[in-house]
Amino acid sequence: MVRDLQRNPCERRASNDDARMRTALAIAAAGALGALARWGLGSWFGQRFPAFPWGTLVINVSGSFVVGVLFAALVERGIGSPTMRLALMTGLLGAYTTFSTFSLETFRLIEEGATRDAIANVGLSVVLGLVAVWLGVLTGRAVWS
């Protein structure tokens, strides 16, 4: 700490920039793994069960389970570096499924007694998500038809 204070501001900024770059690279690498896992698992289920989006359901539910485990094991207990937690939760699971983040945030609202907000989050996310997809499809079809 004393040595850090003795460095000039440019050296401290470079050190912070290096740490941010390492974090960004860790998130990117973990994100690549999460995206590949999503693609692989989604493809496997899609080929075997094409009538229902089982792959997406399994990915979303398993991602929600894993983000819960990581939150309880790493975040609540302060285990691991912030870079490791960001790589796993934002990178890996963020690429694997954003539904896991939605589920964790809704759970935290319920846990904090904000049940009305949790219900609103679920309802708004589903309804607005469907509307956004519909609008996106309409836009995409209009632009690229």
Helices and strands as residue ranges (DSSP letters): H 2-6, H 9-48, H 54-70, I 71-75, H 82-86, I 87-92, H 93-96, H 99-111, H 115-143
